[in-house]
Amino acid sequence: MSTPANLLEVRGLSVHYPGRAPWFWQTAAPKKAVDGISFVIPKGKTVGLVGESGSGKTTTGRAIVKLAPLTAGNIIYQGVDIGQMSNTAFHPWRKKIQMIFQDPYNSLNPRADILSILSEPLEIHFPQMSRNDRKDRCAELLRSVQLPAEHLNRHPHEFSGGQRQRIGIARALAVQPELIICDEPVSALDVSVQAEVVNLLQDLQEQLGLTYLFIAHDLAVVEHVSDQILVMSKGRIVEQGTPAEILGNPREAYTKTLLAAVPRF
């Protein structure tokens, strides 16, 4: 069982996909996107998951919210194994675990206005809410991410990339989650905007008592936001520790390579 201090515990998580054999009579080895990883996320803290593209970090986040199928392992949320649940059984838990996606444009329906985008999760998880209550909640959500409530009638293309990501954050907050999977939430944004969004996420964490799994390839960003850092390579966690331990005394050559890519001014 996970302890009360740990909101989430991942044990031996594997996500394998069918491989492709060069010839039809051959059996292909599976592609091991995630290969037997284990870690915990303490309540109210931020765990950073860092690695290069293809390391398996996004698949890990998607597996936690059941957007990628588990091959093996357990995902323990507040003492309950949610990993092997059917989508129907997982439904009540989905509002506890939300995800912010990397691309703030493609993750928002371009044909829907912001009111519709923010209302959708409310309609699914709080069907008893009246239309006026949903609208009031959506206005509150926009204000919480520092956007005017008057923007509810606008469409995604009318916003900048940073503003669209704020809307994505607002959508994740709509159902009052406890854990948010932040999947490269600033990597698609201009450098000048990245700090604003990171600071917003930290402010919201303090105000709402949120817990984050912060996925990124940029070790500098992960260092800034994380209480604990997991370094992932080829589907496995190769090193973990506090930011001071990872950046001050990295043990693995792969971690040193990631660290060498961090700009120094």
Secondary structure as UniProt FT lines:
FT   TURN            4..5
FT   STRAND          6..17
FT   TURN            24..25
FT   STRAND          31..42
FT   TURN            43..44
FT   STRAND          46..50
FT   TURN            53..54
FT   HELIX           57..64
FT   TURN            65..66
FT   STRAND          72..77
FT   TURN            78..79
FT   STRAND          80..81
FT   TURN            83..84
FT   HELIX           87..94
FT   TURN            95..96
FT   STRAND          97..100
FT   TURN            104..107
FT   TURN            110..111
FT   HELIX           114..125
FT   TURN            127..128
FT   HELIX           131..144
FT   TURN            145..146
FT   HELIX           149..153
FT   HELIX           156..158
FT   HELIX           161..173
FT   TURN            174..175
FT   STRAND          179..183
FT   TURN            185..188
FT   HELIX           191..208
FT   STRAND          211..216
FT   HELIX           219..225
FT   STRAND          228..233
FT   TURN            234..235
FT   STRAND          236..241
FT   HELIX           243..248
FT   HELIX           253..260
//
